[in-house]
């Protein structure tokens, strides 16, 4: 028996806009990179307009998903987190294995902004603990 992971990914319209564009395009660079990582398949658009009478217009959302067999879900989550999303606060990922009946919202880590460490004004006279331990052990 094989294990199938179902995933859904949602993001803001801003992700579909280029750096200087105001209008959304058909592509999303982070989604394209995620799809290139997936070996067998890709995330597909789960929203389509509906034109049936009294059925509304479909979802107005960027919602992509798929089901994947023999899928490394931890690596997939890391790939999603590592993308340079423009509006990370609107990024959502849901996963569902074969056992639970409902999807689980994944709490995605938010990368901390990189800060340049200030140069110390003075040098401490004592060695850091790790260096002192190594010296005592003879390394």
N, C-alpha and C positions, 0 to 999 in steps of 0.2 A: 504494500500500500504506500502511496506517495502522499506527501503533505503539500497542500495548495495554500498559498497566501493570497488573500484578496487585499488590494490597497486602493485607497482613494486619496487624491491630492487636490487641494483647492488653494488658489492664490488670487491676488488682486489684479485688476485690469492693468495697473501700472507695470506689471511684469511683461506685458505684451507690447509695451511702448518702447521705442528706441530712446536713446539719450536725448535726442532733440525733437522727437515726435510727440504730438499731442493725441493722435489717433492710434488706437490699438492695431496691431498687425496680426497676421496669422501665425506668427511664431513667437516662442518664448525661449530665450537662450538657456535658462536653467532647466526647463523641461526637456529641451533638445539634448542637453548633456546627460540628464538622467536617463532618457531613452537610449542614448548611445551606450550607457553602462549596462543596461538590461540585455543579456545575451540572447534570450529567446522570447521576443515579443516587445511590446512597448505599452506605455500608458496611452489610452485612447480617450477622446472627448466623450464624456457621458451626458452632455447636454446637446440637444438638437431642438430646433424650432418645431412646434406642433401646430398643424394647420387644421386639425379635425374640429368640427363644429363644437363649440362650448368646451374646448379643451385647453384654452389659454394659449400661451406662446412658448411654453417650455421654460426651462430654468435660465435666468440671466446670471450666469456664474461661470467661472473657470474651474471646472471640475473634471478631473481626469482619473482614470482607474484601470485596473486590470487584475486578472487572476494568474498566478505564476506557480508552476510546479518546480520542485527542487530549487527553491529561491532562498538566498541568504538574506533574511529580513533585517538583521543587524547591520550588514554592509549597506543595504538599501537605505536604511534610515540615516546612516552616516553620509551617504552620497547626497541625500536630500538636504541634510543640515549644512553640508559644505558648500552649497551653491551660493553665489553672490546675489541673494534676493534683494530687490529694491525696497520692498515693504514686508519684512519678515513678520511683523506683527499680524499680518493678514494670512500668513501661511498656515495651513492645517493639513495634517496627515492622519488618516484613519487606517487601521489594519484589522484584518480578521483572518484567523486560521480556520481550520476545519471544525474544531471543537466548539468554540463559543458561537452562540447564535447571533450575536450583535458585534458591530465594529467597535474598536477601542480607539479613542483619540490619543495620539502619541504626543507627549510633551516634548517638543523639539527644543534643543538647547539653543540659546542665543549667544553667538560669539561676542566676546567682550571686545570693545574697541581697543586697538593696540595703543599703548601709551609708551612714550619714550621715558625710560627711567632717568631721573635726574642724576647728574654726576655728583658724587659725594664731595663735600667741601674739604673734608679731612679723611685720612685713612685710619681706620680703627687699628689700635695697637694689638688687639687679640685676634687670633685666627678663628675663622668660622668653625663650628663644632665638627663638621664632616672632615675638614682638613686635620683638626686636632686628633680625631679618632684614628685616621689613617696613619698619622705620624706615630701614635702610640702602638699601633699594630705592626709598624715597620714597613708600610707600603709607600 
